[in-house]
């Protein structure tokens, strides 16, 4: 038995028989009528955006109000890096406060959305290029809940996370995303959460941006507009601005998941298209029909 098949079988075996029946019923009942959910890349920035009423959180709220109601949400967050690709499979993911030095009010926030073991099992089964490993330990990190709290404050939509395999290059993440395209026709909202420009070592505590940050963000927008996946994947070819904007790629890679999920007929829309604090691009992207 192949490792991938073994992992999927093991995951299903952990479910009770009535859950297996529910899994089949859920999977078969999902819409396959050609309508597609949008795909999002959200520039999440500071965790404080989760609780502050500012231009970024208001943008997320406005966006959520225009989306079709999702059956579930899958998030690829910059803040879950692993060896191998993992997916959360627990029924009740915990809220992870993976930051320090912020006000106590932020640590008091909880996002008690249910998990979705059945959807996780379907993703494990769907992906053929690599073994997706089930994970019962992680939960929802701030790359996920800090954007979902303003967008879907009721926390009543099931949420799972897909990790970033830190051992793989950009093309791996882009190609993996392509294997998840069928979920868009099943009401699943897939979100990449990171930042196109993210250099904490060059932060300015004011609302302005370095020229190189503006340059790189603009070049990536041009590539998105042109559906130029080669440039998005080979972003280091964009020179010094790229090296300064992406000193480590965990915040950039979630954009490649959104881009990999793009359909040729999709339109592109932007929100929060602003670079602030010197070196943080808050640009968010939506691919949609």
N, C-alpha and C positions, 0 to 999 in steps of 0.2 A: 504494500500500500504506500502511495506517495505521501510525503510528509504533510503536504497541504490537505490532502483528503483525510489523513488521520486527525489533523487538528480540527477540521470541520466536523468529523464524526464524533470526536470527543466532546466538542461544544454542544452538539445536539443531544448527546447522551446525558449531559448534565441537566437537561430540561426534563420535567415530568411529562408523562404521556399526554396529559391534557394540554400541556404547553406545546407539544409537537403538533397536535391537532390545530391549536390556535395559530401556530406558525404557518401551517399550510393554508388555513382559511384566510389569514391576513395577506399572505403573499399572493394568493389567487384572486383576492378581491380588489387589489390595488388597481387603479385606472391605467389602462394601456391604450388610451384613446388618441394619442398623438399630442395632447397638451403637455407642455413641459414646464416644470418649475424653473424659475430663474436660478442662476448661480451667483454667489456673492463672494467678493473679497472685501473684507472690512479692515481698514487701517485703524487698529484699536488704541494705540498710544498709551497714555497713562491709565492705570487702574481707576483713578479718580473720576474718569469719564463715566463710570458705572453709576455714580451717585450725584454728580454735579449736573446742574441744568446749564449746559453750554452749547455752543454751535454744533459740536460733534455728536453729543447724545441726542440733541434735537433732530439732527439729520438722520440718525439711526431710527428714532421713533417714527419720523415721517415716512421713511422707507418701509418699515414693517407694516404700516397702515395701508400700503399700496400693494403688498404681496398677497398672492393666493394663500389660503390657510394651509400650512404644511401638515402632512401626516406625521412627520418626524424631522429632526434636524441632525445633520452630521457636520461636525466642526473639525477642521484641521488647524490646530493651534500652534503658534510659534513656541509655546511653552511646554510642549510635551515631546521631547526628543528621546529616542530609544535606539537600542541596537536591534534591528529587525523592525518590521512594521507591526504595530499592535492596535487593537480596537477594544474599547470598553464594552464589557458584556454584563455588567451588574444591573440589577433591577432598580437600585436607588443609588446613583452616583453621588459621592460627597462633594461639597463645595470646598475647593482648595484655595487657601489664601497664600499664594506663592510669591510673596513680596515682603519687604521690610521697610520701616521708616514712614509708613503712612498713618493717617489718623485712625483712631480706634473704631470710628464709625464704619470704615471700610472693612475692617476685620469682622465686624458684626453682621455683614451681609451674608445672606444665604440664598442659594438658587436651587430649590428642591425639586427640580424637574425630574420626572421618572427616566430611567434608562430604557433601552429597547433591545433586549437580548435576541429577539427574533430577527430584527433588522441586522444586527451585528453578525448573526449566523448567515444571513443571506449574503452579506458582503464578503465574508470568509469564503463562501461557496462561489461567489461571482468572480472574484479576482483569480486569474490563472497564472499570472507571471511571477508571483511570489507567494509565500505563505504568510497570511495575516494571522497573528498570534492573539488569542483571546486574553483579555486582561481584566482582572477583578479588583485591582488595587488602586488605580489612578483616580478617576472621578472627573470633575469639571474644573479646570484651572482658570485663571483669570483671563486668559486669552479667549475663553468661551463665555463664562458667565458675566464678565464685565460688559460685553456687547449685548448679550441676550437679556440681561436685566432691564435695560431701557427699551429693547425691541419687543420683547414678549414678557412683560412683568408678571403675568399670572403663573409662569413656570409650569404650564399644563401641557406642553408639547414634549414628547419624548426626545431626549438628546443623547447622542453618543459621540465620542471623540475617536479620531484616527490619528495615530502618532506620526511623527517625522523620523524616519530612519536616518540617523546622523552619519551612517557609514556610506550613504548613497549620494550620488551627484544629482544635479538639477534634472537631467533628462529622465532619471528613474521616477521622480515625483510627477513629472508631466505625463509620462506614459501610464503610470499607475492610475492617475485621475481618469484617463480615457476609459478604463474598465468599469468605472462607476456611472457612466452616462445613462444607463438604463434606469437608474434610480430617479432621474429627473421626471420620468413619465409615471412615476409611482407616488408623486406628491411629496418627495423628500427634498428638503431644502439643504443644499450643501454649501458650507461657508468656509473659506480660507480666512484665517484671522492672523494678521501680522502687521507689517509696515513696509512699504516699498523702500523708503529711506529710514534707517534705524541705526544711529551711531550714538550711543549713550556717552561715549568718551568725549564727544564734542558738543554736548548739550549747552544751550544758552537759556537762561531763565527769563526769556522774553519772547514776544511774539514776532519773530523774524527768522530768516533762513539764510544759510550759507549759499553762495552762488552755485557751488558744486552739487548741493542737495537739490536745488531747483532744476539744475541741468539734468541730473540723472532721472528725477521724477518725470520731467518733460520727455526725455528720450524713451522711457518705459511707456508713457502714455501714447507716444507716436507708434511704438511697436504694437501696443494693444489695438489701437485704431486700425492698423494695417493687418491685423491678425498675423503678425510676424513672430511665430513661435520660436524660430531659430534665434532671434535676438533676445527674446525673453529667457530662453534657456541659457544661451551663451552671453549672459549679461556682463561678465567680466571683460568682454571685448570692447565695452564702452569706455574703457580707460580709467583715468585717475578718479573721475567723479564716481564711477561704480565702486572702486576700492574704498573710497571714503564713505560712500552711502551704505555699503553692505560689507562691513568689516567681518561679520560672521553671518551666515545665510539663513539662520532659522526663522527670521522675520520675513525674509523675501520668499522662501519656498512656498508658503501657503498661496501666494499669488499664482504659482505654477499649477496648483491643483484647480483653481478656478479657471485658468486658461485652458488646461487640458480637458475640462468638462464643456468647453465652448462648442456649440454647434455652428456649422458653417453659416446657417441662416440667422444666427443670433445677432441682435443689435447690442450696442454697448452704451451704457449710461454711467455717469460718475456722480459722486457726492463727496462732500467734505474734501474737495480737491485743493488742499492747502498744506504747505510745509511750514512747520512751526518749531519753536524751541531749538532753532538752529539746524537740527538734523533729524527731525521726525516728520515723515510725510504721512498725513492723515487721509490721503486719497483712498477712496473706496470705489469699487468697480462692480457693476451688475451686468451680467450677460443674460439676455432675455429675448423672448419672441417679439 
